[in-house]
Amino acid sequence: MQLVEVAAPEEKISSVLIVDDHPLYSDALASALGGVFADCQVEKAGSLAAALKVLEQGFDPDLVMFDLMLPDVNGISGFVSLRSCVPDVPILVISSMTSHVLVASLMKEGAAGFLPKDTPADVFQTVLGEVAAGRKYVPKDYRQARSKAPPDDLLDNVHPKLAALTPQQQKVMKLIREGKANKQIAYELDLAEATVKAHITALLRRLGVSNRTQAALMVEAAHAQALEAVEEPEAISFLCR
């Protein structure tokens, strides 16, 4: 990443967690951040476990920059795990993995944006401004991928058990995949916590799994298989890990 002198965006980012196992690239990102946001506090982690430890130790980032290819990450589940730990913090994925299917999946899972690793510094600055202002960013060439998510009926055909879920159970399942606790699910769906527990018990039985994690992985795998029927099968092996 070639550094250039840029004007700071109007919105301020004062702390950033960079999760990337390549020290030189992490250093380049940190330098670029320092050139845009004066006195920005930067913490670096070379693995998902290291990133979670930094967060557990009390670091409260305004932004997380996340590389998908980490030594202890299997597919997109690493991003999902991190997002569940910091649901209110924007996560900007910066990766050499540039599949349209993958980008669509990341945005669906709540990424604040996506950038290829060869993004020029001036574009990087623009993206920082967008994310700092609370907007999402995807390069123009990838924006059409949002419309290529598999339709629900295709997803149901890939895994018929998903079609057996009631509309309310599907809503609960969506929030489970987002890492929400029962109390949060009850609040978002305006239900009693006991009702949420009953829905979860019923949907686990219908899916034939024993816990929430297995249910979320089943849905993620079904989503990946459905995407294979839409486009770019070479990305599926990564999504299914």
C-alpha positions, 0 to 999 in steps of 0.5 A, a space after each residue: 500500500 503506497 502512502 499518500 498525504 490525505 485530508 482527514 474525513 469529517 468523522 473521527 476514528 480514534 482506535 482501530 484493531 487490525 487483525 492480519 497475520 502479515 506484519 508488513 501489511 499490518 504496519 502499512 495499514 497502521 501507517 495509513 491510519 495515522 496519516 488520516 486520523 491523528 493520534 489514532 490508537 492502533 492495536 494489532 493481532 495476528 490471529 482471531 484468538 489474539 484479537 479476542 484476547 485484545 478485546 477481552 483485555 479492555 481495548 474498545 475499538 471504533 473500527 476493526 480491520 479484518 483479514 479472512 485468511 488467518 492461521 486459526 480461522 476456518 472460512 467465514 465463521 471467523 468473521 461471524 465469531 468476531 462480529 458476535 463479540 463486537 456487534 456494535 463495532 464496524 468491521 472492514 474486511 480487507 482480504 486477498 480473497 475477492 470472490 463476489 460470492 464471498 463479498 455478498 456473504 460477508 455483507 449479509 453477515 454484517 460487514 461494514 465493508 470490503 476491500 481487496 488488499 491491493 486497494 490504492 491508498 486514496 481509495 482506502 482514505 475514502 473508505 475510512 470516511 464512509 465507514 467512520 460516517 456509519 455507511 457501508 462500502 463495497 467496491 463498484 465491481 462487487 456491488 452487484 453481488 448483493 443481488 445474487 444471494 440465493 433465494 429462500 426457495 433455493 436454500 430450502 431445496 438444498 436443506 429441506 429441514 430449513 423449510 420446516 421452520 415456522 416464520 417465527 423460528 426463522 427469525 429466531 434462527 437469524 438472530 442466533 446466527 448473529 450471535 444474539 443471546 436469548 434475552 436480546 432475541 426476546 427484546 428484538 422480537 418483542 417476545 417473552 424470554 420463555 417463548 424464545 427458549 420454546 422456539 429454540 427448543 422446537 427449531 433444534 428438534 426440527 433441524 435434528 441438532 442438539 445446540 445453537 452452534 450446530 444449528 447455525 453451522 447447518 444454516 451456514 453450510 446450506 447457504 454456501 451450498 445454495 450459493 454454489 448453484 448461483 455462481 462461483 463454485 470456487 468460493 464454496 470450499 472456503 465458505 463451507 469450512 
